[in-house]
Amino acid sequence: MQNLTNEELERIQELVTSFNKLKISLGDTVIQQNKLLSEVSDMKIEYAKEEEKLVKKYGEDAVINIQTGEIKKENG
């Protein structure tokens, strides 16, 4: 029976360890991505609720400058 040299064995073990670390890191990245996508979805819902309140208060033709808060009517 033949064995790898110590150098060959160490190199293969290093590569396998590096590969496993990268797979774990990739998994963590996917988990983080899913978390961020969920947060974006929640933010869209929150934004839509606020937008609905403003439409009820100022009308559908209101154009709001988000820098100044100034409200103008679309047709005037």
URLINJO-V711445 format. One record per residue. N is the residue number from 1. RES is the residue in one small letter. PHI is phi in whole degrees, 0 to 359 (none if undefined). Layout:
BEGIN
n=N res=RES phi=PHI
n=N res=RES phi=PHI
END
This chain:
BEGIN
n=1 res=m phi=none
n=2 res=q phi=255
n=3 res=n phi=238
n=4 res=l phi=294
n=5 res=t phi=289
n=6 res=n phi=303
n=7 res=e phi=295
n=8 res=e phi=297
n=9 res=l phi=298
n=10 res=e phi=298
n=11 res=r phi=295
n=12 res=i phi=296
n=13 res=q phi=297
n=14 res=e phi=298
n=15 res=l phi=296
n=16 res=v phi=296
n=17 res=t phi=297
n=18 res=s phi=298
n=19 res=f phi=299
n=20 res=n phi=296
n=21 res=k phi=297
n=22 res=l phi=295
n=23 res=k phi=297
n=24 res=i phi=295
n=25 res=s phi=298
n=26 res=l phi=297
n=27 res=g phi=300
n=28 res=d phi=298
n=29 res=t phi=295
n=30 res=v phi=295
n=31 res=i phi=298
n=32 res=q phi=297
n=33 res=q phi=299
n=34 res=n phi=297
n=35 res=k phi=297
n=36 res=l phi=294
n=37 res=l phi=297
n=38 res=s phi=295
n=39 res=e phi=295
n=40 res=v phi=297
n=41 res=s phi=299
n=42 res=d phi=298
n=43 res=m phi=295
n=44 res=k phi=299
n=45 res=i phi=296
n=46 res=e phi=298
n=47 res=y phi=297
n=48 res=a phi=299
n=49 res=k phi=296
n=50 res=e phi=294
n=51 res=e phi=299
n=52 res=e phi=299
n=53 res=k phi=300
n=54 res=l phi=292
n=55 res=v phi=297
n=56 res=k phi=297
n=57 res=k phi=282
n=58 res=y phi=251
n=59 res=g phi=96
n=60 res=e phi=291
n=61 res=d phi=267
n=62 res=a phi=282
n=63 res=v phi=242
n=64 res=i phi=253
n=65 res=n phi=279
n=66 res=i phi=285
n=67 res=q phi=277
n=68 res=t phi=249
n=69 res=g phi=86
n=70 res=e phi=293
n=71 res=i phi=245
n=72 res=k phi=234
n=73 res=k phi=275
n=74 res=e phi=302
n=75 res=n phi=261
n=76 res=g phi=186
END
